[in-house]
Amino acid sequence: MTDTLATSSSVASARSSRLVTAIPGPKSEALHKRRIATVSEGVAATFPVYAESAHDATIIDVDGNEFLDLTGGIGVMTIGHTNEAVVAAVADQAEKVTHTLFAVAGYEPYIRVCELLAEHTPGTFAKKSVLVNSGAEALENAVKIARKHTGRTEVAVLHHGYHGRTNLTSAMNYNMHPYGTGFGPLAGSVHHAPNSSPFHDGLTGKEAAERTIAYLEKRVGASQIACLVVEPIQGEGGFIIPAEGYLPALLAWCHDNGIVYVSDEVQSGMARTGAYFASEHFGIEPDMVTSAKGIGGGMPIAAVTGRAEIMDASHPGGLGGTFGGNPVACAAVVAVFDEVKKKSLLKEADRVGAALTRGLNGLKDCFSHVADVRGIGAMVAIEFCDPETGKPAPEVAKAIQTYALHQGVLILTAGTFGNVLRFLPALVITDEQVDEAVAVMADALETL
């Protein structure tokens, strides 16, 4: 234990040596004053620093401080900040066409993105897509399409899920606060059912599925449900991985009852878990998949991809929007898919996940507040609980996040109770950088 902490301290010192000012630095403080004057307080400020440049797994702020980024823009920068291929593709497309609106004058990159999504989302059946701007917009459209296809109105979601900040997706979130606080009335016809969380409920996949299904059949009625929307790995909820057999049982129930099964892969999709889409790990082929974040390599774009007969349920003009599938963003998506293949990033996700899991389990062995380490690929979390009461310990997660910031490491919290730290690093992060981050966490826990 002593040797481990000594090593941790030396690595933490190496990280802090890359900080050239106090955190926040004077230029970040000046920008923050400008922000307060003009930016809505409704936009959170997780860290008091302002980025000037970034590459791969590091961010340099306006004061010249270098940070190791374990947030990845909340899962956006899967292939790394300022990936050279994405930057080149964006620059090339920007010189050709920046906008026409695909419904007015189409362009090849939109079609190519839809082809790639049809190829890489789970299932060999015929698929079609619609491209939009954000994950929340993708979920909105998935619900619209499912309702049109089925002629039903009700939407089913799971406890601890997160789907966005629009009116409908706020209603779909498990946490009403802060995402829906004071913004009501929110959309109706949304029903929240118990999920599968093996660490918390101890149920098998079969038992958890029976509980979910029984709730929906009694509370709503299967014949009324247009779609069941499920994150295969819950993101904001704390990287909750369902028990084996849970998702296949839900999918079978949906198909038996004419319900569209929607896999929300906004955070878990696009190579993050060592597969193109996390649903693959559970052996399921969803009727529809929503994707965003990592597919654009930093450009704003999202998609709904699904069975052709479901996606064609909408009448012409019922789907789309002014900026959906912007040609510059589409060019970035094509480059991202190419980079994933060229750089074997599915394997790299497994490497990163193994390094993170190994380091975090080392913390679990040493510190009693570490209750669980879980994840698939480079989507990994560590949960903190009071060792005496078993209750969530959000104060520990927050304290580690704050300590890490002042050592030059950016980490996000998560979980319904805020007691989880989640890691969404770029897949090009090195094992040494992962070790640095874990060493900083070890120092934080020792200090606490």
LINLIN-V730992 format. One record per pair of residues at least 4 apart in sequence whose ideal C-beta (glycine too) atoms are under 7 Angstrom apart, sorted by the first residue. I is the first residue (numbers start at 1). J is the second residue. D is the distance in whole Angstrom. If there is no record, write none. Layout:
[[I J D] [I J D]]
This chain:
[[1 5 6] [1 366 6] [2 6 6] [3 7 6] [4 8 6] [4 442 7] [5 9 6] [5 442 6] [5 446 6] [6 10 7] [7 11 6] [7 439 7] [8 12 6] [8 439 4] [8 442 4] [8 443 5] [9 13 6] [9 443 6] [10 14 7] [11 15 7] [11 435 7] [11 436 5] [11 439 4] [12 16 6] [12 407 5] [12 439 6] [12 440 5] [12 443 5] [13 17 6] [15 68 7] [15 407 5] [15 408 4] [15 409 6] [15 436 6] [15 440 6] [16 407 5] [16 408 6] [18 66 4] [18 408 5] [19 23 7] [19 65 5] [19 408 5] [20 63 7] [20 64 5] [20 65 6] [21 25 3] [21 26 7] [21 63 5] [21 65 6] [23 49 7] [23 65 7] [23 405 6] [23 406 5] [24 28 4] [24 29 5] [24 32 7] [24 48 4] [24 49 6] [25 29 7] [25 61 7] [25 63 3] [25 65 6] [26 30 6] [26 63 7] [27 31 7] [27 62 4] [27 63 5] [28 32 6] [28 48 6] [28 49 5] [28 50 5] [28 61 6] [28 62 6] [28 63 6] [29 33 7] [30 34 7] [31 35 6] [31 50 5] [31 62 7] [32 36 6] [32 48 6] [33 37 7] [34 38 7] [35 39 5] [39 43 6] [47 405 6] [47 410 6] [49 61 4] [49 65 7] [50 61 6] [50 62 5] [51 59 5] [51 61 6] [52 60 6] [52 61 6] [52 62 5] [53 60 5] [54 58 7] [54 59 4] [54 60 7] [54 81 4] [54 82 6] [55 81 5] [55 82 5] [56 80 4] [56 81 6] [56 426 6] [56 428 5] [57 68 6] [57 69 6] [57 80 7] [57 425 6] [57 426 5] [57 428 6] [57 429 4] [57 433 6] [58 66 6] [58 67 7] [58 68 6] [58 69 6] [59 67 5] [59 69 5] [59 81 7] [60 64 7] [60 65 7] [60 66 5] [61 65 5] [61 67 7] [65 408 7] [66 408 6] [67 408 5] [67 409 7] [67 410 5] [68 408 6] [68 409 5] [68 410 7] [68 433 6] [68 436 6] [68 437 6] [69 410 5] [69 425 7] [70 409 6] [70 410 6] [70 411 5] [70 423 5] [70 425 5] [70 437 6] [71 410 5] [71 411 7] [71 412 5] [71 424 6] [72 76 6] [72 77 4] [72 78 7] [72 424 4] [72 425 6] [72 426 6] [73 77 5] [74 412 7] [74 424 7] [75 267 5] [75 272 6] [75 293 5] [75 294 6] [75 424 4] [76 293 5] [76 294 6] [76 298 6] [77 81 5] [77 298 6] [77 426 5] [78 270 6] [78 271 6] [78 272 6] [78 294 4] [78 426 7] [78 427 6] [79 83 5] [79 297 6] [79 336 6] [79 339 5] [79 340 7] [79 345 6] [79 426 7] [79 427 6] [79 428 7] [80 426 4] [80 428 4] [81 426 7] [82 87 6] [83 87 7] [83 297 6] [83 339 6] [84 88 6] [85 89 6] [85 335 5] [85 338 7] [85 339 5] [86 90 6] [86 297 4] [86 298 7] [86 332 5] [86 335 5] [86 336 6] [87 91 6] [88 92 6] [89 93 6] [89 331 4] [89 332 6] [89 334 7] [89 335 4] [90 94 6] [90 299 7] [90 328 6] [90 331 6] [90 332 5] [91 95 7] [92 331 7] [93 97 7] [93 109 7] [93 327 6] [93 328 5] [93 331 4] [94 98 6] [94 328 5] [97 107 6] [97 327 5] [98 327 7] [98 328 6] [99 326 6] [99 327 7] [100 104 6] [100 105 4] [100 107 7] [101 322 6] [102 106 5] [102 107 7] [102 110 5] [102 325 5] [103 320 5] [106 110 6] [107 327 5] [108 112 6] [109 113 6] [109 327 5] [109 330 4] [109 331 5] [109 334 6] [110 114 7] [110 131 6] [110 325 4] [110 330 5] [111 115 6] [112 116 6] [112 334 5] [113 117 6] [113 131 6] [113 330 5] [113 333 5] [113 334 6] [114 118 6] [114 128 7] [114 129 4] [115 119 6] [116 120 6] [116 334 7] [116 337 5] [117 121 6] [117 129 5] [117 303 6] [117 305 4] [118 127 4] [118 129 7] [118 305 7] [120 276 4] [121 127 6] [121 277 6] [121 289 5] [121 305 5] [122 277 6] [122 279 5] [122 280 6] [122 284 7] [122 285 5] [122 286 6] [123 285 4] [125 307 6] [126 308 4] [127 305 6] [127 306 6] [127 307 6] [127 308 6] [128 308 5] [128 311 4] [128 312 7] [129 303 5] [129 304 6] [129 305 4] [130 141 6] [130 303 7] [130 304 5] [130 319 5] [130 320 7] [131 301 6] [131 303 5] [131 324 5] [131 325 3] [132 137 4] [132 138 5] [132 141 6] [132 302 5] [132 303 7] [132 321 6] [132 324 4] [133 137 5] [133 300 6] [133 301 7] [133 302 6] [133 321 7] [133 323 6] [133 324 6] [134 292 6] [134 300 7] [134 302 5] [135 139 7] [135 164 6] [135 266 4] [135 290 7] [135 292 4] [135 293 6] [135 302 5] [136 140 6] [136 163 7] [136 164 3] [136 165 6] [136 166 5] [136 169 5] [137 141 6] [137 302 6] [138 142 6] [138 266 7] [138 290 4] [138 292 6] [138 302 4] [138 303 6] [138 304 5] [139 143 7] [139 163 5] [139 164 6] [139 169 5] [139 172 7] [139 229 7] [139 264 6] [139 290 6] [140 144 7] [140 166 6] [140 168 5] [140 169 7] [141 145 6] [141 304 5] [141 319 6] [142 146 6] [142 227 7] [142 262 5] [142 288 5] [142 290 5] [142 304 5] [143 147 6] [143 155 6] [143 168 6] [143 227 6] [144 148 6] [145 149 6] [145 304 7] [145 310 6] [145 311 6] [145 313 6] [145 314 6] [146 150 6] [146 226 4] [146 227 4] [146 260 4] [146 262 7] [147 152 6] [147 153 6] [147 226 5] [148 313 4] [148 314 5] [149 260 6] [149 310 5] [149 313 4] [150 226 5] [150 258 6] [150 260 6] [152 224 6] [152 225 6] [152 226 4] [153 189 5] [153 224 7] [153 226 6] [154 189 5] [154 191 6] [154 220 5] [154 224 5] [154 225 5] [154 226 6] [155 172 7] [155 189 6] [155 190 5] [155 191 7] [155 226 6] [155 227 6] [155 229 7] [156 191 5] [156 193 6] [156 216 5] [156 220 7] [156 225 5] [156 228 4] [157 161 5] [157 172 5] [157 190 6] [157 192 6] [157 229 5] [158 193 6] [158 195 4] [158 230 6] [159 174 5] [159 192 6] [159 193 7] [159 194 5] [159 195 5] [160 174 5] [160 195 6] [160 234 5] [160 237 3] [160 240 6] [160 416 5] [161 172 7] [161 173 7] [161 174 5] [161 231 6] [161 234 6] [161 237 6] [162 173 5] [162 174 7] [162 235 6] [162 236 3] [162 237 6] [163 169 4] [163 172 4] [163 173 6] [163 229 7] [163 264 6] [164 169 3] [165 169 7] [165 170 6] [165 179 6] [166 170 6] [167 171 7] [167 186 6] [167 187 5] [168 172 6] [168 187 4] [169 173 7] [170 179 5] [170 180 4] [170 183 6] [170 186 5] [171 180 7] [171 186 4] [171 187 5] [171 190 5] [172 190 5] [172 229 7] [173 179 5] [173 180 7] [174 192 6] [174 237 7] [174 416 7] [175 179 6] [175 416 6] [176 180 5] [176 181 7] [177 181 5] [180 184 7] [180 186 5] [191 216 7] [191 219 6] [191 220 5] [193 212 5] [193 215 5] [193 216 5] [194 211 5] [194 212 6] [194 215 6] [195 212 7] [195 240 7] [195 242 7] [196 203 7] [196 205 6] [196 208 4] [196 242 4] [196 243 5] [196 246 4] [197 201 5] [197 240 5] [198 202 7] [198 243 5] [199 372 5] [199 374 7] [201 208 7] [203 207 4] [203 208 4] [203 243 6] [204 208 7] [204 243 6] [205 209 6] [205 242 7] [205 243 4] [205 244 5] [205 245 3] [205 246 4] [205 249 7] [206 210 6] [206 245 6] [206 249 7] [207 211 7] [208 212 6] [208 243 6] [208 246 5] [209 213 6] [209 246 5] [209 249 4] [209 250 6] [210 214 6] [211 215 6] [212 216 7] [212 250 7] [213 217 6] [213 253 5] [214 218 6] [215 219 5] [216 220 5] [216 222 7] [216 225 7] [217 221 7] [217 222 6] [220 224 6] [220 225 6] [222 257 4] [222 259 7] [225 259 5] [226 260 6] [227 259 6] [227 260 4] [227 262 5] [228 250 6] [228 254 6] [228 259 6] [228 261 6] [228 262 7] [229 262 4] [229 264 6] [230 247 7] [230 250 7] [230 263 6] [230 264 7] [231 235 6] [231 264 5] [231 268 7] [232 247 6] [232 263 6] [232 265 7] [232 268 6] [232 278 4] [232 279 5] [232 282 6] [233 239 6] [233 240 7] [233 241 6] [233 268 5] [233 273 7] [233 278 5] [233 376 6] [233 379 6] [234 238 7] [234 239 7] [234 240 4] [235 239 7] [235 267 4] [235 268 7] [236 414 6] [237 415 7] [237 416 6] [238 381 6] [238 383 6] [238 414 5] [238 415 3] [238 416 7] [238 420 4] [239 374 6] [239 375 6] [239 379 6] [239 381 4] [239 414 7] [239 420 7] [239 422 6] [241 374 6] [241 376 7] [242 246 4] [242 247 6] [245 249 6] [246 250 7] [247 251 6] [247 282 4] [247 284 5] [248 252 6] [248 282 7] [248 283 6] [248 284 6] [249 253 6] [250 254 6] [251 255 6] [251 261 5] [251 284 5] [252 256 6] [253 257 6] [254 259 4] [254 261 4] [260 287 5] [260 288 6] [260 310 6] [261 286 5] [261 287 5] [262 286 6] [262 287 7] [262 288 5] [262 290 7] [263 279 5] [263 286 4] [263 289 5] [264 290 5] [265 269 3] [265 277 5] [265 278 6] [265 279 7] [265 289 5] [265 290 6] [265 291 5] [266 290 6] [266 291 7] [266 292 5] [266 293 6] [267 293 6] [268 272 6] [268 273 6] [268 278 4] [268 379 6] [269 277 5] [269 278 7] [269 291 5] [269 294 6] [270 276 7] [270 291 6] [270 294 4] [270 295 5] [271 276 6] [271 294 7] [271 340 5] [271 345 5] [271 346 6] [271 349 6] [271 427 7] [272 294 6] [272 349 6] [272 377 6] [272 378 6] [272 379 5] [273 278 5] [273 281 6] [273 349 6] [273 376 4] [273 377 4] [273 379 5] [274 346 5] [274 349 4] [274 350 4] [274 353 7] [274 376 7] [274 377 4] [275 280 4] [275 281 6] [275 346 7] [276 280 7] [277 289 6] [278 376 7] [279 284 5] [279 286 6] [281 376 6] [287 306 6] [287 307 5] [287 310 6] [288 304 6] [288 305 7] [288 306 3] [288 310 6] [289 305 5] [289 306 7] [290 304 6] [291 295 5] [291 302 6] [291 303 5] [291 305 7] [292 302 3] [295 301 7] [295 303 7] [295 333 5] [295 336 6] [296 300 6] [296 301 4] [296 329 6] [296 332 5] [296 333 6] [296 336 7] [297 332 5] [297 335 7] [297 336 4] [299 328 7] [299 329 4] [299 332 4] [300 329 6] [301 325 7] [301 326 7] [301 329 4] [301 330 7] [301 333 6] [306 310 5] [306 311 5] [307 311 7] [308 312 6] [314 318 4] [314 319 5] [320 324 5] [325 330 6] [326 330 7] [327 331 6] [328 332 7] [329 333 7] [330 334 7] [331 335 7] [332 336 6] [333 337 7] [334 338 7] [335 339 6] [336 340 6] [337 341 7] [338 342 6] [339 343 6] [339 345 7] [340 345 4] [340 346 7] [343 348 7] [344 348 6] [345 349 6] [345 427 5] [347 351 7] [348 352 6] [348 427 4] [348 428 7] [349 353 6] [349 377 4] [349 378 4] [349 427 5] [350 354 6] [350 377 6] [351 355 7] [352 356 6] [352 378 4] [352 425 6] [352 427 6] [352 429 6] [352 434 7] [353 357 6] [353 375 6] [353 376 7] [353 377 5] [353 378 5] [353 380 6] [354 358 6] [355 359 6] [355 431 5] [355 434 4] [356 360 6] [356 380 4] [356 423 6] [356 434 6] [357 361 6] [357 373 6] [357 375 7] [357 380 6] [358 362 7] [359 434 6] [359 435 6] [359 438 3] [360 364 7] [360 373 4] [360 380 7] [360 382 5] [360 438 7] [361 365 7] [361 373 5] [362 366 7] [363 367 6] [363 370 5] [363 382 7] [363 438 7] [363 441 6] [363 442 6] [363 445 6] [364 370 4] [364 373 6] [367 445 5] [368 387 4] [369 384 5] [369 385 7] [369 387 6] [369 393 6] [369 396 5] [370 382 6] [370 384 6] [371 383 5] [371 384 6] [371 385 4] [372 383 4] [373 382 5] [374 381 6] [375 379 5] [375 380 3] [375 381 6] [378 425 6] [378 427 6] [379 424 7] [380 423 5] [381 414 7] [381 420 5] [381 421 7] [381 422 5] [381 423 7] [382 420 7] [382 421 5] [383 415 7] [383 419 6] [383 420 5] [384 393 4] [384 396 4] [384 397 5] [384 419 5] [385 390 6] [385 391 6] [385 392 6] [385 393 5] [385 419 7] [386 390 7] [386 391 5] [386 393 5] [392 417 4] [392 419 4] [393 419 5] [394 398 6] [394 417 6] [394 418 4] [394 419 4] [395 399 6] [396 400 6] [396 448 7] [397 401 6] [397 413 5] [397 418 6] [397 419 5] [397 420 6] [397 421 5] [398 402 6] [398 413 6] [399 403 6] [399 444 7] [399 448 6] [400 404 6] [400 421 6] [400 441 6] [400 444 4] [400 445 7] [401 405 7] [401 411 5] [401 413 6] [401 421 7] [402 406 7] [403 407 7] [403 444 4] [403 447 7] [404 409 4] [404 411 5] [404 440 5] [404 441 7] [404 444 6] [405 410 7] [407 440 5] [409 437 5] [409 440 5] [411 421 5] [412 422 5] [413 418 5] [413 420 7] [413 421 6] [414 420 5] [414 422 4] [415 419 5] [415 420 3] [425 429 4] [429 433 5] [429 434 6] [431 435 6] [432 436 7] [433 437 7] [434 438 6] [435 439 6] [436 440 7] [437 441 7] [438 442 6] [439 443 7] [440 444 6] [441 445 6] [442 446 6] [443 447 6] [444 448 6]]
